Amino acid sequence: SAVISQKPSRDICQRGTSLTIQCQVDSQVTMMFWYRQQPGQSLTLIATANQGSEATYESGFVIDKFPISRPNLTFSTLTVSNMSPEDSSIYLCSVPRHTNTGELFFGEGSRLTVL
Amino acid sequence: AQSVTQLDSQVPVFEEAPVELRCNYSSSVSVYLFWYVQYPNQGLQLLLKYLSGSTLVKGINGFEAEFNKSQTSFHLRKPSVHISDTAEYFCAVRNNAGNMLTFGGGTRLMVKP
């Protein structure tokens, strides 16, 4: 089973600032996923990050707001830019457990509160 | 496109009582189905999965779920719950044509003493 470490685990941010979340996996993975979980809601996929190519964003999410880096097969970052209170959420990094079944391992999440 | 509906946003239940958390999905192709649990302030953990074969699948912590293709359901059950089962439970689906998981809205299970 993969071990996923996310930093920061939580943060309180000021409106208009940006924050970068790091995701480190203990094994090499081709695909990494970034999810958002708004308060009291389910998980919504933000984007899929593949090493060596641009991230693929889901409808409603854009690169300017959520730039993603994927410099190697064990690491990715998600930046939440120009934050507003509506960006207060838990951001979760995940990787496939088995590529042919879709099971995912999840990090513990990064809980952001924007004031 | 696929979607997942969890009919109950909250389920209160007394300790040692049975519980069923309902999940219905829609998809035009065959699917893989999952239940995840999220304990307070933690990430998601896989409870169980249906890929193929027997429609009754058993997971961790005494949970089981039954895949019903005709009713497009994958309800989660436990015959006797514990206080420690208090958590958010998410049903998720992936079709066999893609990699993306689609999650339901979640059901908060609240076990009372």
Interface residues (C-beta under 8 A of the other chain):
Chain A: I4 M31 Q41 S42 L43 T44 L45 T48 L92 S94 P96 R97 T99 T101 G102 E103 L104 F106 G107 E108 G109 R111
Chain B: Y32 F34 Y36 N41 Q42 G43 L44 Q45 L46 K49 L51 F90 R94 N99 M100 L101 F103 G104 G105 G106
